[in-house]
Amino acid sequence: MRIVQISSAQTLGGGERHLADLANALAARSHEVYAAVRPNSPLPDELSGLKREDIVTLPLRNSLDAISARKLARFVREREIEIVHAHMARDYPLAAYAVRRNPGAKLIITRHVLFPLNRLHSITLAHAARVIAVSEAVARALSAQGLAPRDRIVVVHNGIDIKRFENAKSQFDRAAFCREYKIAEDRLLIGSVGEIKSLKGHEDFLHAAAIILRGVPNAHFLIAGADTSQTREHRAALEELITQLGIENQVHLFGWLDDIAQFYCALDVFVSASRTESFGLAIVEAMACATPVVATETEGAKEIIEAQKTGLFVPVGGVEAMATAVTTLLEDGIMRQQIGECAHQVVQERFSLERMVVATEKIYRESLSAK
């Protein structure tokens, strides 16, 4: 099949990781895969399976960008694209226009988040052959809005390259990691991953850290994630909170990490403190490294974790409960190991990249064969 993946994202997050892994895997399965991205997009560096000439740059300024829409339609026509797959809401109308101008192509939309769409998207979604939801929670949100026919909404959970994380685990050198970041080797490491913004709950994580340190003084806390705000005010606010809590010597803010697998492997406990989560890719990645997880009870996390077996749940915003759950795991090495091993097994069974790619490939074929 000839497929184009479209994303106007200018930062890397779970949705962009999904697109890159999907595109690279489809190319490895002998499909002709193209990508349409914005100038200065970080995605081309992640699209290692695609030829550079097969990655086209378009303005993709917003959903009303007529110039990009026409250029995309021409690209679809010239390359005889069969599947036009869009991943961000502002790109949906542009993709829909390109498909309307090329009747032989089919529009596939992936919805990665829970936030409601504008009612104007009902026109766009009505023309989609399939709308892929990354979780049952996202599917329910789409259905509740009534913007797409229910029989066209299909759930395909995100998948990850499990071997990448397993290889990282087998090769991980904790002593080297601690030396690199000047962390004492006897520290118990608790970490969180996510863009530095309020929805990720990093403030709650830090408040819980201050509580944990009262009973586990050799704990050390790590946060990996970029602040994409224009003035970096979110990171500045976290740094101020760390100072207010008096935990400057027990917290590391890493920023963006290229090798996130090493980060997960270093942790004794991973914490997802999110206030909302449509899926929870970081949770799955931590589980792939057999790192035990404490997660807030978001809609997405509940589709991944089985309570007390593959992770521990705490209420959203429940700082005291978060501190108690983390402390329980830190004080019980056997429990940490058991939960980590069960979690790793579940990821192998349910969240592999191959499963995701095969399911998406099937959706493409069914869409092309439908009248």
Disulfide bonds with the S-S distance in Angstrom:
none
